[in-house]
Amino acid sequence: MSVLQAFADESFREDDHGGFYVLAAAILPVERHAELREDDEPLLWIPDIVAGAVRARRQGFRDYTDHLAECVIELQVDTRA
């Protein structure tokens, strides 16, 4: 079994009146890092793509999330106390 590493990125905080906040994470085998990484940049572009796709879906554009449907799990959490 290969070692996994998670990368998280946050995006798209909207207004307090029905807005939303997206935290996306990508979990990848360590062996894939060299293949996906350029220079020493962290792999934050992967969760950023997912966060953008979720935002687009919430705004009525499903194309991006349809492409990611087999590898994305979306959870909705009510953060209002």
C-alpha positions as CSV (number, residue, x, y, z in Angstrom):
1,M,0.0,0.0,0.0
2,S,1.4,3.4,-0.9
3,V,1.7,6.3,1.4
4,L,-1.0,9.0,0.9
5,Q,-0.6,12.7,1.4
6,A,-3.5,15.3,1.5
7,F,-3.4,18.8,0.1
8,A,-6.1,21.2,1.1
9,D,-7.1,24.6,-0.3
10,E,-10.0,26.9,0.5
11,S,-11.9,29.1,-1.9
12,F,-15.0,31.1,-2.6
13,R,-16.3,32.7,0.6
14,E,-19.5,34.5,-0.4
15,D,-21.7,36.9,1.6
16,D,-23.4,36.0,4.8
17,H,-26.9,35.9,3.3
18,G,-27.0,32.4,1.8
19,G,-23.4,32.4,0.7
20,F,-21.0,29.4,0.9
21,Y,-17.5,28.5,1.7
22,V,-15.6,25.6,0.0
23,L,-12.8,23.7,1.5
24,A,-11.4,21.2,-1.0
25,A,-8.8,18.5,-0.5
26,A,-6.9,16.2,-2.7
27,I,-5.4,12.9,-1.4
28,L,-2.7,11.4,-3.7
29,P,-0.2,8.6,-3.5
30,V,3.2,10.1,-2.8
31,E,4.6,8.4,-5.9
32,R,2.4,10.7,-8.1
33,H,3.8,13.9,-6.7
34,A,6.8,14.1,-9.0
35,E,4.6,13.4,-12.0
36,L,2.2,16.2,-11.1
37,R,4.5,18.8,-9.5
38,E,6.5,21.4,-11.3
39,D,9.5,22.7,-9.4
40,D,8.8,22.8,-5.6
41,E,5.3,24.2,-5.9
42,P,2.7,22.6,-3.6
43,L,-0.1,20.7,-5.3
44,L,-2.7,23.2,-4.2
45,W,-4.0,23.6,-7.8
46,I,-5.7,20.2,-7.6
47,P,-8.1,21.1,-4.7
48,D,-8.5,24.6,-6.2
49,I,-9.9,23.0,-9.4
50,V,-12.3,21.0,-7.3
51,A,-13.4,24.1,-5.3
52,G,-14.0,26.0,-8.6
53,A,-16.0,23.1,-10.0
54,V,-18.2,23.0,-6.9
55,R,-18.8,26.8,-7.1
56,A,-19.7,26.5,-10.8
57,R,-22.2,23.7,-10.1
58,R,-23.8,25.8,-7.3
59,Q,-24.2,28.6,-9.9
60,G,-25.8,26.3,-12.4
61,F,-22.9,25.1,-14.5
62,R,-22.5,21.3,-14.1
63,D,-19.9,20.6,-16.8
64,Y,-16.9,20.7,-14.5
65,T,-18.4,18.6,-11.7
66,D,-19.7,16.1,-14.3
67,H,-16.0,15.5,-15.3
68,L,-15.0,15.0,-11.7
69,A,-18.0,12.9,-10.6
70,E,-16.0,9.6,-10.3
71,C,-13.3,11.1,-8.0
72,V,-15.0,13.7,-5.9
73,I,-17.0,13.3,-2.7
74,E,-19.0,16.4,-1.8
75,L,-20.1,17.0,1.8
76,Q,-22.3,19.8,2.9
77,V,-21.8,21.0,6.5
78,D,-24.0,23.7,8.2
79,T,-21.5,25.9,10.0
80,R,-24.1,28.3,11.4
81,A,-24.4,28.0,15.2
